[in-house]
Amino acid sequence: MPSTWYEVNKLCRTRNSNSQNTLRIFFTCKLKGCQYFSWADATFPFCPCGKKTVLRVSKTERSGGRWFLCCSLGVDKSSKDKNGCGHFDWAKEEHLAPLGSHLSPLL
């Protein structure tokens, strides 16, 4: 039987593109039948357009593997109703620490 919170919970990312919570991360229980759910982004700031920022990982050669926070809507100039503010900020320890060992670039 798992003995710690980190052993029984896993970190996931929402994928539904029609949701206001797209790309937000959350904790859920690994145990069958358990209904535990908790948003994992409580320490993340809001971007200027009022949306909760989302955590992403850089995939560029210069900063590959470094975590950053950005507007969940991004910058989509082709669609008026889905045009984010383009907010970007490198993630700080205060944002990453609560995620502990659950954090993975494959998230």
TORFIRO-550413 format. One record per residue (C-alpha): x, y negated, z; residue in three letters. Coordinates in steps of 0.05 Angstrom, whole numbers, plus 5000, padded with zeros to 4 digits. Each point is the difference from the previous one (the first is absolute). Last residue first. Layout:
<sites>
XYZALA;...
</sites>
This chain:
<sites>
506846834613LEU;506050284963LEU;504549455027PRO;498850305069SER;497949695066LEU;497350525049HIS;506449975042SER;497749375035GLY;494049634972LEU;499949525059PRO;507249794984ALA;498749784928LEU;496349345008HIS;504149755060GLU;506450234964GLU;498549514944LYS;496950134932ALA;502749564944TRP;494849494978ASP;495749934938PHE;493449644987HIS;497650034927GLY;493449645015CYS;495850564972GLY;495849964937ASN;494750545002LYS;493849574984ASP;503549604945LYS;502950604963SER;505949974952SER;504449605047LYS;500850585048ASP;504949805054VAL;499750495057GLY;493150145029LEU;502850315063SER;504449395010CYS;507150225018CYS;504150285056LEU;506950294987PHE;504150635016TRP;507050104972ARG;501250654964GLY;503049684938GLY;502449295010SER;504849894941ARG;497950594957GLU;492749855006THR;495050485032LYS;497949585059SER;495350335050VAL;493049765013ARG;496249795062LEU;493349644989VAL;498049305022THR;493149915031LYS;496049544955LYS;498849265016GLY;502649684935CYS;506149755037PRO;502150715020CYS;498050315066PHE;505450265045PRO;501750735014PHE;500350215073THR;493250364998ALA;502150384937ASP;499150715023ALA;492450014996TRP;497450555047SER;496250654986PHE;499050615044TYR;494550484975GLN;503250655023CYS;497050614966GLY;506650304979LYS;505949675035LEU;504349544958LYS;496849375029CYS;499649364961THR;504249375000PHE;498849444950PHE;503249624943ILE;496749474956ARG;501050114925LEU;492849834983THR;496149765060ASN;495349534962GLN;497850634963SER;499150124925ASN;507250234990SER;499050595048ASN;507050225019ARG;500449905075THR;506950165029ARG;501550545051CYS;504250075064LEU;499550645040LYS;497950165070ASN;501050635042VAL;507549985010GLU;500549245008TYR;495050015057TRP;504250495037THR;499350725026SER;498050404940PRO;497150695019MET;
</sites>
